[in-house]
Amino acid sequence: MAANEKFGPMRKGLLEFLILKVIDADRVYVADILRKLADTEFATQEGTLYPLLSRMRREGLVDYDWKESDSGPPRKYYALTGSGQAQLAELVAYWRLINKTIEDLGV
Amino acid sequence: MRTVTSVSLNGNAWQIETEGCAALAAYLKSAETRLAGDPDRDEILADLEQAIADKLSRHVSAHKNVVSAQELAQALKEMGPVETGAAPGPDAVAEDAAQAQTTASPDSPAPGAAEPAASGQPRAPGGPAGRHLFQIREGGMLSGVCNGLAAYFGIDVTLVRVVFVVFSVLTGGIGVAVYLVMMIVVPVAVTAEQIAAAHGKPFNAEELIGRPQGPQASFATGQHWRQQWRDQRRMWREQRRQWRRQQRAWHGAPYPGPGPGNYGPPPAGFGPVGALVRALMLIAFLCALVGAAAGRPILGWDWAALVPNWVGIIAVCVIYGTLVNQMRMARYYGQVGTYGPGYALVALFGSIVWLLVLASVGWYVVHHWPEVQDFLQRALQAIQDAFDNGPRNSVST
């Protein structure tokens, strides 16, 4: 129980990392991102995602362009910018380092 | 049958059951508050509105174009609370800066229905959770003043109306004046947020959805109100007692205060003219009352075709009450030693002038103020609608 509570902030902090990964893999719009994360530990909702994406766009990590959809109004399709890709690479490297540290420590 | 409200979500109209609209407005309002410092606030709000609209579109089809309150609540639950990572709470400076920035950027979409409070509607201080006095047109008979008062005090609207009418008759029209003033001064609750504020209900999505509903809740508030009412009455009684003590101390006799029917013993010095005028007025009043009850035209004006008889009866009572009140004032001034009987005539003259001024102001307002005209028409229509099926005496033509 106590451990579970500690996972919350961890998940929150990693969400941005995962969104970078999802966007890097494919051009997606918000519903795609939600769907991809839905079955994972990082399932999230629009109320969280839109403000986060907006901030990431302001930081220059992602950008979007409008695309017509078959049903309904045009959608925002997100893609990584150069600095977004750089940050993703950095995060991936850092994540590996953390993993390695966790594996190595206490052995 | 359920009533439906049209709302705009990111530029498209949606038909939503009215009872669910408050939750939607609360969700968007809380999103707006939490995004207060965000430079892209308007854009995010538009995105959120669009996301809600996408969810709602699952529930409508060619044969069902209304979104139910449950479906809306489900959609809002799927949306999840708006999280910014920063601490929630509006920061006025940041908000203004954000607004200036977003209005300057060309690609900022319309904020849509998310800004009910910013559209020039007056908003009382004290936060949206506090209780504010509004006129509530929906369910109101005339302008919704009584409805708003009932919501404000958490009591039954019929009781407020009865009190208002009785108060008007007893005070000789002051109640009507109060109503008219409130009609002009008290803001009208338009948005769901304002209606919630009028009832003093929390306007926050989670609380709104989780609020206890049904008979228990209303029973609890009813109990609460009764207790308050008892306390209030006790206070009033105490106050009256105190007044009376003061009066005795001042005059050695009951003080002829400004209330009706409390002007002391019959005057000695007002003379037979006053008595004659009073008698004539009483006769005229009784005649008018009978005429009003029978629905006869007054001074050639066939008012009975426009309003039901009881309105005429109340109007006659109010007019008579006003006149008598003025007469009493005059008498009182004439009676109190310091002024003398000469002042009584002045006061009588003054009260006639006052009535004339009142009448001419009323005439001017009715003829030159479209809102008032509009209100009168609405009032007559409402009264007619309400009493079309009710009992009505014969209308002479």
Interface residues (C-beta under 8 A of the other chain):
Chain A: V30 A31 T44 Q45 E46 G47 T48 Y50 P51 L52 S54 R55 R57 R58 G72 P73 K76
Chain B: N10 N12 A31 L35 D38 P39 D40 E43 I44 D47 L48 Q50 A51 D54 S57 E78 M79 G80 P81 V82 E83 T84 G85
